[in-house]
Amino acid sequence: MQPIFSSRLSSRRQILAGAGTVAIGLAGLGKVAWAGAMVDHRTPQITAATFTPFVDGYFKVYNDGKPMPTLKLVKILQQARGTRPSALRDPFSLILATMDGLPLAADLHRVQLPDRQWVDMFLSPISSDSTRYEAAFT
């Protein structure tokens, strides 16, 4: 007959070893999930070309379900690619102007494009009077 004390020790060791194995496995999955988040092959990637048809078009901004100012896409700025991996898009920025003078806080906003598609954008004011905004896509 085996003593209860040694049985508990081996059980604890097995639990700790199993927990360690699970932790290592989850850490590996975390890396895969991170890589998948960087390049999602299931949905088309947003690029500068996505917005080209909308230059001089109007975007409706929503935040918490409430309509916000209407923005006009003034221009698209291509950014330097640098040494980015080829799987990542070329970085670009959108320059937008408010059409009704209502200011927007620098924040993530839900934006409806002229073709009625929705895009989440982090909009930052770039003028002192809060009439121009930038949405950077890196």
C-alpha positions in Angstrom: 0.0 0.0 0.0 1.3 3.4 -1.0 1.4 6.2 1.6 -1.1 9.0 1.1 1.6 11.7 1.4 3.7 10.5 -1.5 0.6 10.0 -3.7 -0.3 13.7 -3.1 3.2 14.8 -4.1 3.2 12.9 -7.4 -0.3 14.2 -8.1 0.9 17.8 -7.4 3.9 17.2 -9.6 1.8 15.9 -12.4 -0.6 18.9 -12.1 2.3 21.4 -12.1 3.9 19.6 -15.1 0.6 19.6 -16.9 0.0 23.3 -16.1 3.5 24.1 -17.5 2.8 22.2 -20.7 -0.5 24.1 -21.1 1.2 27.5 -20.4 3.9 26.7 -23.1 1.2 25.7 -25.5 -0.9 28.8 -24.9 2.2 31.0 -25.3 2.8 29.4 -28.7 -0.8 30.0 -29.6 -0.5 33.6 -28.6 2.3 34.1 -31.1 0.2 32.5 -33.8 -2.8 34.7 -32.9 -0.5 37.8 -32.9 0.8 37.0 -36.3 -2.7 36.3 -37.6 -3.8 39.7 -36.2 -1.0 41.4 -38.1 -2.0 39.9 -41.5 -5.6 38.6 -41.7 -5.9 36.7 -44.9 -9.7 36.2 -44.5 -10.7 39.8 -45.2 -9.4 42.1 -47.9 -6.8 44.5 -46.5 -7.5 48.2 -46.5 -5.0 50.1 -48.6 -4.7 53.6 -50.0 -6.4 52.4 -53.1 -9.5 51.5 -51.0 -10.0 55.2 -50.4 -9.0 56.6 -53.9 -12.6 56.7 -55.3 -13.7 58.7 -52.2 -11.3 61.7 -52.5 -13.6 64.7 -52.2 -16.3 62.4 -50.8 -18.1 62.7 -47.5 -17.7 60.4 -44.6 -20.2 60.1 -41.7 -18.7 59.7 -38.3 -20.4 57.8 -35.5 -19.4 57.3 -31.9 -21.5 55.3 -29.4 -24.3 55.2 -32.0 -24.6 59.0 -32.1 -24.0 60.8 -35.4 -21.0 63.1 -35.3 -19.5 65.6 -37.7 -19.4 64.9 -41.5 -15.8 64.8 -42.8 -14.6 65.3 -46.4 -11.7 63.3 -47.6 -9.2 65.9 -48.8 -6.2 63.8 -49.7 -4.4 60.5 -49.3 -0.8 60.6 -48.2 1.5 57.7 -49.0 4.1 57.1 -46.3 7.6 55.6 -46.6 7.5 51.8 -46.5 10.9 51.4 -44.8 11.9 47.8 -44.0 8.4 46.5 -43.4 7.7 42.8 -44.3 6.1 42.4 -47.7 3.0 40.8 -46.2 2.1 44.2 -44.5 0.4 47.0 -46.5 2.1 50.2 -47.5 1.4 52.8 -44.8 -0.7 55.8 -45.7 -2.8 58.5 -44.1 -6.1 60.1 -44.9 -6.5 63.9 -44.4 -10.1 64.8 -43.7 -11.8 68.2 -43.1 -14.9 68.8 -41.0 -17.8 70.1 -43.0 -19.9 71.5 -40.2 -17.4 72.9 -37.7 -18.1 70.3 -35.0 -14.9 69.2 -33.3 -13.9 65.6 -32.8 -11.8 64.3 -30.0 -8.8 62.2 -30.9 -10.3 58.7 -30.6 -11.3 55.6 -32.4 -14.4 56.4 -34.5 -16.8 54.3 -36.6 -16.9 55.9 -40.1 -19.3 55.2 -42.9 -17.8 55.6 -46.3 -19.7 57.0 -49.3 -20.3 53.5 -50.5 -22.0 52.7 -47.1 -19.2 50.4 -45.9 -18.0 50.9 -42.3 -14.4 51.4 -41.2 -13.0 52.0 -37.7 -10.5 54.8 -37.8 -8.4 56.6 -35.2 -8.9 60.2 -36.0 -6.5 62.8 -34.7 -6.9 66.6 -35.1 -4.0 68.1 -37.0 -5.1 71.8 -37.1 -5.3 74.2 -34.2 -8.9 75.0 -34.9 -9.9 71.2 -35.1 -11.1 71.4 -38.7 -8.6 69.0 -40.1 -8.0 65.4 -39.0 -5.7 62.5 -39.9 -6.4 58.8 -40.0 -3.1 56.9 -40.2 -3.0 53.3 -41.5 0.2 51.5 -40.8 
